């Protein structure tokens, strides 16, 4: 199976009880655009039926005034999907809407089910016909096949069969239901605006619409929001431990968000940078980040070391979905179209480059060479504000397979030689955990191969699904 079959890196947003539900959902998705740039969709309810608008593309390109007017009602859910390897599939665009015995049901899902293939096979043997290749559709069929009398119990029975990570929003004609997996892998927060309840992957979505953050939805918790208000059901599913995704702090979440207990992402990343400077000092003239996710850590490194911080790499924020490369090959074109060094700052300098991670190593190698050759830097020291990434993620972050991760088969010195940096250093595991709140509650499988959620069969078989 191709890489887009079951992997979902996404953002979700929902609102109940507001006359501009669709418009505010659009703004929420706009704020969560970093969580998914492949496609977006909004489903609303006018209390009689569901209305759906979705498409491939960016939020602002998909939704205009005309489309938003086709989404009436006081409640809505929205979804951004991340662009994964293997190409776009319009059938995978969410929310997914279906008719079943109790009425209409829409779903938006952030996360990844590690037993999706087994569940799908079982459901197909029971007569289910799937319209997409997304693991999210599994939830729809599990709910539809349940014999329970009400939707809440049907969702609970479905959750008992799934294994993996999920922040889920369900929308019916008259209610909004939010659920977070018992490990709490993906963030999900509750807020309020103008008396209406809002739910979103990150609090930055609340800021844009003027909503007040109330709290995180707890791992294993289900919220039912309807005309009677908000009802919380704690521990509808349970797990032996919490396993918040450490990569949300390192890279995925937006710096201005508050996640995993209301802790600011930017502040945590700056602490990573300070720790990195303490563990790996080097004489240099300048510190520059690889924008954008490397910026807070580079600032922290600068504050701790006293070495000046500058934006020595300028990022192009207006890159489209496709590129037309000149027929005459341009060296490092893929990186150059995103980043450009400022020679006036870099020429003749000893430069520290701070990035959040190294995956395959190819981009880091191009960046180092570009800073040295095009920027004129005398020395280039690469500092990474996370430990070496040695394992793939099966819980919703789109990482390559293990053999594609350079740190899974090469030590730090070998990676340094490959990137051609003068020095290379990573943040230690001890330094990482020292600077995150409640470190015992985090999943760090990408750094230590300690996977908290069991997956069926061998890892090599599971990787084939991605």
Secondary structure as UniProt FT lines:
FT   TURN            3..4
FT   STRAND          10..16
FT   TURN            19..20
FT   HELIX           21..31
FT   HELIX           33..35
FT   STRAND          39..45
FT   STRAND          50..56
FT   HELIX           59..62
FT   HELIX           65..69
FT   STRAND          75..81
FT   TURN            85..86
FT   HELIX           90..92
FT   STRAND          96..100
FT   TURN            101..102
FT   STRAND          103..113
FT   TURN            114..115
FT   HELIX           116..125
FT   TURN            126..127
FT   HELIX           136..145
FT   HELIX           151..159
FT   TURN            160..161
FT   STRAND          164..171
FT   STRAND          176..180
FT   TURN            182..183
FT   STRAND          189..193
FT   TURN            194..195
FT   STRAND          196..200
FT   HELIX           204..209
FT   STRAND          212..216
FT   TURN            219..220
FT   STRAND          222..226
FT   TURN            227..228
FT   STRAND          229..233
FT   TURN            234..235
FT   STRAND          244..245
FT   HELIX           246..247
FT   HELIX           248..252
FT   TURN            255..256
FT   STRAND          258..259
FT   TURN            260..262
FT   STRAND          263..264
FT   HELIX           265..279
FT   STRAND          286..289
FT   TURN            291..294
FT   HELIX           295..305
FT   STRAND          309..310
FT   STRAND          313..315
FT   TURN            331..332
FT   HELIX           333..336
FT   TURN            337..338
FT   STRAND          339..341
FT   HELIX           343..346
FT   TURN            347..348
FT   STRAND          350..355
FT   HELIX           362..373
FT   STRAND          379..384
FT   HELIX           402..404
FT   HELIX           406..408
FT   HELIX           412..419
FT   STRAND          423..426
FT   HELIX           429..434
FT   TURN            437..438
FT   HELIX           439..441
FT   STRAND          442..443
FT   HELIX           445..448
FT   HELIX           459..464
//
